[in-house]
Amino acid sequence: MAGELKSQISLTYQKDGVKKVITPADSLVAVDIADPIAIDNIQVIGTAGENLLVGDVVNIAFIYVKNLDQTNYVEVYTSGAYAGYKNRLLPGEDMLVRRPKFPADALVPFGAQANTANCKVRVVIGSL
C-alpha cells in the first residue's frame, strides 16, 4: 500500500491587511512506509535537557512533539554533530519534523529542555 504516512498543515496568518493561508490541500504529503514501527510516548523533560526517546525506531520518518505543560515552554533541538536547530514550543504548541536526516543519512538526535520546571511532552515517532 502506498502513502501510509500523510501529513497536512492548516495555517492562517493575518495582520495589518496581510493575509496568508495554507490549506490542507496545499500541503498534503504522502510517504510510503516499509517498516511499521512507531512510538507514542509521554516524556517528562527536565531543565537540564535530555534526548527524546525513540524506542526501536531507527529509520525515522517523522517526529511529532507537543508541549503538554500549561505554563512553561520547552525547547526542542538537534544535538551531537548536528547541534544548532532549535524550536521553542510554548504551552500547548506542537511541531512536526519529517525525515530528520542530514547528509550521509546520519540519524539526527533530537533533545529537549524545559525552561523553569519539568514539562510533559507527547512524542510520536514513526519509521519509514
C-alpha positions in Angstrom: 0.0 0.0 0.0 1.3 3.5 -0.9 1.0 6.7 1.1 0.6 5.2 4.6 2.0 8.4 6.2 0.1 11.5 5.4 0.9 15.0 6.7 -1.2 18.1 6.2 -0.9 21.7 7.5 -3.5 24.3 8.0 -2.3 27.8 8.6 -3.8 31.3 8.6 -1.7 34.4 9.1 -3.4 37.8 9.2 -2.1 41.1 10.4 -2.5 44.7 9.2 -4.1 43.8 5.9 -1.6 41.0 5.1 -3.2 37.6 4.9 -1.6 34.3 4.0 -3.5 30.9 4.1 -2.2 27.4 3.6 -4.9 24.8 3.4 -4.5 21.1 3.9 -5.0 20.5 0.2 -2.0 22.8 -0.5 0.3 20.9 1.9 -0.6 17.2 1.5 2.5 15.0 1.6 2.1 11.2 1.3 5.0 8.8 2.2 5.3 5.1 1.8 6.2 3.1 4.9 8.3 -0.1 4.7 8.9 -0.8 8.4 5.7 -0.3 10.5 7.3 0.7 13.8 6.1 3.7 15.8 6.0 5.0 19.4 3.6 7.3 21.1 5.0 8.4 24.5 4.6 11.0 27.2 8.1 12.0 28.3 9.0 14.3 31.3 11.6 16.8 30.1 13.8 18.4 32.7 15.6 21.7 32.9 19.0 20.2 32.2 17.9 18.8 28.8 17.8 15.3 27.5 17.4 13.2 24.4 13.9 12.4 23.1 13.2 8.7 23.5 12.9 7.0 20.1 12.4 3.4 21.2 13.0 0.8 18.5 12.5 3.3 15.7 15.7 3.5 13.6 14.9 4.9 10.2 12.8 7.9 11.3 10.1 9.1 9.0 8.8 11.8 11.3 9.0 13.3 14.8 5.9 15.0 16.4 6.3 16.8 19.7 3.5 18.5 21.7 4.2 20.6 24.9 1.6 19.4 27.4 2.5 21.9 30.0 0.2 24.8 30.7 2.8 27.3 31.9 6.3 26.6 30.7 7.9 26.4 27.3 10.1 23.5 26.0 12.9 23.9 23.5 13.4 21.0 21.1 16.7 20.9 19.4 19.2 18.8 17.4 22.2 17.6 19.3 25.6 16.0 18.7 27.3 16.7 15.4 24.1 18.4 14.1 23.6 20.8 17.1 22.1 24.1 16.1 18.4 23.6 15.2 16.2 24.8 18.0 12.4 25.3 18.2 10.7 26.8 21.2 7.3 25.2 22.0 5.1 27.4 24.1 2.5 25.8 26.4 0.1 23.7 24.2 2.2 24.1 21.0 3.3 21.3 18.8 5.7 20.7 15.9 6.2 18.1 13.2 9.6 17.3 11.6 9.5 14.9 8.6 12.6 12.8 7.8 15.0 14.5 10.1 18.2 13.4 8.4 21.2 15.3 7.2 24.0 14.4 4.6 25.3 10.9 4.5 21.9 9.7 6.1 23.2 10.2 9.6 20.4 9.9 12.1 20.0 13.3 13.8 19.5 13.0 17.6 16.8 15.3 19.0 16.8 16.6 22.5 14.5 18.8 24.6 14.9 21.1 27.6 12.3 22.8 29.8 12.7 26.4 30.8 12.0 26.6 34.5 10.3 23.4 35.6 9.9 19.9 34.3 7.4 19.6 31.5 5.5 16.7 30.0 5.6 16.4 26.2 3.9 14.0 23.9 6.4 12.4 21.5 5.2 10.4 18.5 7.9 8.9 16.2 7.4 6.7 13.2 9.7 4.7 10.9 10.0 4.7 7.1 
